[in-house]
Amino acid sequence: MQKPLPPLGWLRTFEAAARHLSFTGAARDLNMTQSAVSQQIKSLEGYIGQPLFLRRPRALELTEAGLTYLPVVREAFRTLERGTRAVTGAQQNAVQVQSNITFAVNWLGPRLPRFRAAHPEVQLNIFTELWEPREMAEGAAVEIRYSLRPSDTVRTELLRTDHYYPVCAPGYEVTLETLQQQPLFDCSNLLSNWQNWIEDQSLTWQNPAVTYSTTYLVSLSAAMAGGGLCLTHDTIAKDLIAQGRLIAPFAYRAQMPEAYYLLLSPSAEHSPGAVAFADWVRRETEADQES
């Protein structure tokens, strides 16, 4: 007799843990405890007969078995999703959009009324990420990704490049000569960082003391509160500067190694709503760069 399939819940937990490479991230997605996620993964590994993850001190890593099994599980869920939509008659113009949280809050959110006015028939479901994902989230039709290089697994196009520079609150007193003594803030794990900006300015001090966070939202908030200076770029700071909430005290702006990319899933071209949203994002970014 053939061995029955493992429980669907175990497979869903495996997919979430593999997507985040974290039991904690999977638990958050699935509204479960971390211990419950860990137990389900152990049960699935016992069923499969071999480990699916290598447990590292700070992260998970898929084993060869896990790498082999993951696309099979994902395709099974996609098949179920497509079949369910066909049966339930899900809305054709409901579009899942994925973006990093800073872009969604500072750029996309303030412009959504314009999209709604132009396309009232399209329902957007917006999902945000703190870190650059390894691939598009399951079900996402469109993603705006801030990255050094685009994905090679889906259709990708360069959306916009930018320059980065320091900002601070209006009235905050700083010069290049006093910059080293100021509190500095930044988003972590980027090449558009303080050390590179300082070297471009031919300043001699090394290893500046910087407070890092996993999102620009924290460093921008600290700067707006008058707590120091943070690095940013026009995509997320142009409106804040126009509103008088931030100023750029120095004229020099450095070219960013990172850029914004538009990613489209294979299903996007068959979704009128996804096509409309992607076209609208292109027009809005082009208008921003021309203004």
N, C-alpha and C positions, 0 to 999 in steps of 0.2 A: 504494500500500500504506500501511496505517496504521502510524504510528510505534510500535514496541513500548514497553511500560511501562518506566520506569526501574527499576533494581534495588531490591528491597525494602529492602535495607540502607541505601541512600541516603535513602529515605523515612523510615525509622526514625530516622536521624541528624538529618534535617531537623526532625522532630516534637520530638525531645529538645532540640535547639538552640533551637527556637521556644518551647518550654515554659520553659526556663531563661533565654532571651535571653542565652545564654553558651555558647561552645564548650567552656569548661572544665567547666561543669555537665553538658553533654551527654556529654562524655568520661567523667566520673565515673559517670554513669548507665549508660553502655553498655560500661564497662570498656575504653575505647579511649584512645589518646593524643589530645591536643588537636590535634596536626598531622594525625592521621588524620581526625578530625572535620572540620577545615577543608578537607582535600582532598576528602572526600566531598561537602561542601556545594558546593564549587567545581565538582565533576563534575556535580552535579544542576543547578546554575545554568547550566552549559554545555549540558546536555541541554534544559532549559526554554527557554533562549535569552534569559534576563534575570535580574538579581540578585534573590535572595529576602531578603537582609539588607543593611542599611546598617551598615557597620563603624564604630562610634563609638569614641573613645579608650578609654572605660571600659565600654562595653556594646554590645550589638547592638540593632538595631531592624528590625522587619519592613518590607519594602517593600510597596507595594500588591499586587504579584504574590504576595508571601509571605502577606499577610493573606488573599488570595483562595484560595490553594492550601491553607493550613493546615487549615481545617475539612474540606476534601475528603479530605485524607490521614488526618485523625483519624477521620472516619466510616468510611473504608475499613478502618482497623485495628480499629475497634469491630465492624464486620461480621465480620471474620475471627475476632475473639475470641469473639463470640457463636456463630458457626458451629463453632469448635473446641470450645467448651464443650458444645454440643449433641451433637457426635460423640463426645467423650471422656467425657461424663457427669460433668462436674466437680461437686464438692460444692455443693449448694444452700445450705448454711449456712456456707460460707467467706466471710468479710466483710473487705474491705479498708477500713481506717480510716486517715484522714489527720489529722495534728495537728501543731502546733508542738512542738518538742522539749522545751521547758520544761514545758508542760502534760502531755505524755506521761510525763515522768520524775517530776514532783512531784505530779501529781494522778491521772492515769490508772493508772500503774504500780502504786502501792500499793493501788489498789482492784480490780485485775484478779482477784485471788483470789475476791472476792465475786461478780464476774460469772461466773467459771468455775463457782463452786458453784451459781449459779442457772441457768446455761445451759451445761451440759457438752457439749451437742451442737453448739455454735457455735464455729467456728475463726476466730480473729481474726488478720489480718495487718496489723500496725501500721507505718505509714510516717510519718516525721517530717520537718519542714521547719524551717530556720532563719528564713527570711523568709516573710512572708505571700505565698502563691502567687497568681498572677493568676486561676486557676480551679482547680477540683478536679482532682487527678491522674487520669490515665486509669486506669479500673478501680476507683477509689475509690467506695464506696457511701455512706460517712458521713465527714464531716469536722467537727472542732471547730476553729473559726477565731477567732483573737484579732485584732480589727480595729476600725477606726473605723466602718465601714459594711459591711453584708453584701453578698454577691454577688447580682446581679440575673439570673443565668443559670440558677440551680437553686433548688429549694425551700429557703428559709432561715427560721430562727426564732431569736429572741433566747433564749440559754441562761441567761446571768446577767450582771449588772452588778456592779461591785466598787468599792472605794475603795483608794487607794494611799497609802503611808506609808513612812518610813524604818525600817530594821531594822539591828541590829548583833549582835555576839556577846554572850552574857551576861557581865557584868562590865566591858564596854567603857564608859568614862566619857565622857559627852558631855552638853552642855546646848545650848539654842538659842543661847546667847551664844558658845559655843565651836565651834558646828557649822561655821562658815566655815573653821576651821583644820584640819578633819578630812579624811582621804581619802574621797572620794565616788565611788561606782560606780553605773552604770545601764545599762539596755538602750537601744541607740541607736534613733533615728527614732520616738520615741513622744511623744505630747502629755502623757502622765503622767510628767512629768520633774521634775528638781530645780528648775529655774527657776520653773516654775509652782507647785510646792509652796511654795517660799520666798516668792513673791509673795503667796500666800494667807495666809501667816503674818505679812505686813506687815514682813518683814525688808528692810533697806535695801541689802544688798550684791547686786551684779549679776554675771552671767556666772560662776557658780561653776566651779571647776576640777573637772571630772568625767572619770573614766576610763570610756569606753564599750566595750561589747562587743555582738556581734550576738545574744546570747541572755542571758536572765536567769540561766542556770546559772552563768556566769562571775562575775557580780556577787554572786550569793548565796554562791558559794564563797568569794569574797574576804571578805565580811562574816562568814561563819561561822568563818573562820580568824583573825578579830580584826584584819583589815586596814583596817577603816573601816566606813562605812555605805553601804547600797544601798537604792534604792527597790524596793518590791514590792507585792503585793496578796494578799488572803486566799486566792484560788484556788490560788496556788502556794506561799504561806508559812504558811498556817494550821497545817498538820501539823508543819512545822519549828518553829514557835513552841510548839505543844503538846508537842513532844518535848524542849523546852528547848535547842534548838540555835541559836535566834535569839530576840531580844526586840525589842519596839517601844518605844523610849525616850520617844516623844512621843505625846500623846493625839490630836493632830489627824490626821484622815484625810480626804483629798480625793476627791471623786467623779471616777472615771476617765472620760475621753472614750471610750476604747476599751472594748469589751465582748466577751464570748464568744458566738459564734453556732454553731448546729447546722445544717450543710448536708447535704442529702440528694439524692443523684443520682436521676435518673428511674428507675433500676433498683432503688432501695432498697425501694420499696413492694412489689415483687414478690419480695423476699428476706426470708424469715422471720427469718434471722439478723440482717440489718440492722435490721429493725423491732425485734427484741428488744434489740439493742445501743442503738439510739437511745432507746427507752423507759427502759432502765436508766440511761443518762447523764442523762436528764431527772430521774429519781427521785433519783439520787445528788446532783445539784446542788441540787435543792430541799431535800434533807435537810441539806446543808452550810449553806445559807442560814438554815435554821430553827434550827440548833444554836448 
